[in-house]
């Protein structure tokens, strides 16, 4: 199976992306625990997909940026005046310096050959003392043979993915002026068993259990 570049993959995935997966469910749990209270805060989701994570956050303002116009269109977020969506690359965000108190970049950096340019931009748009949350497909999951895939019109496609180690993340963050606050991992476990059950793949669940598949890191924007 040939991996599709992220832009092409998400163009195809957009119509069915609303369906939660085991990976996105685990990622949401990690990011929720790492994200500070958002009420009254300025929130950015860099690589927001459909923008669905921006709903109901309580943030004073929320901006979503994504490379795929098809993903943004699939989100149908225009009915919420507190949310603004725009097309853009996480490595060159079309946003001013220090504009956000909390910045997310969730399951995006693995699609990039190098993570340093994205970290530099995340730090640039985050205010001093602000929080940056980054999540990624876990290197151990990739080493075990897991891949980011989706189904479109009955065909399974793989999304291009680049492995970034914890050392890579830390080095890129430090160079950008971000200090690590916390690191968390999410393994396959009972919370996502229903996803395997619905797919008729409980044998795979038993093989995958306890394997960490999502890595999430919280950073503070330093002066």
Beta strands, then each sheet from edge to edge (+ up, - down):
strand 1: 3-4
strand 2: 42-46
strand 3: 61-66
strand 4: 83-87
strand 5: 100-106
strand 6: 126-137
strand 7: 149-152
strand 8: 155-159
strand 9: 178-187
strand 10: 212-221
sheet 1: 1+ 8+ 7-
sheet 2: 4+ 3+ 2+ 5+ 6+ 10- 9+
end
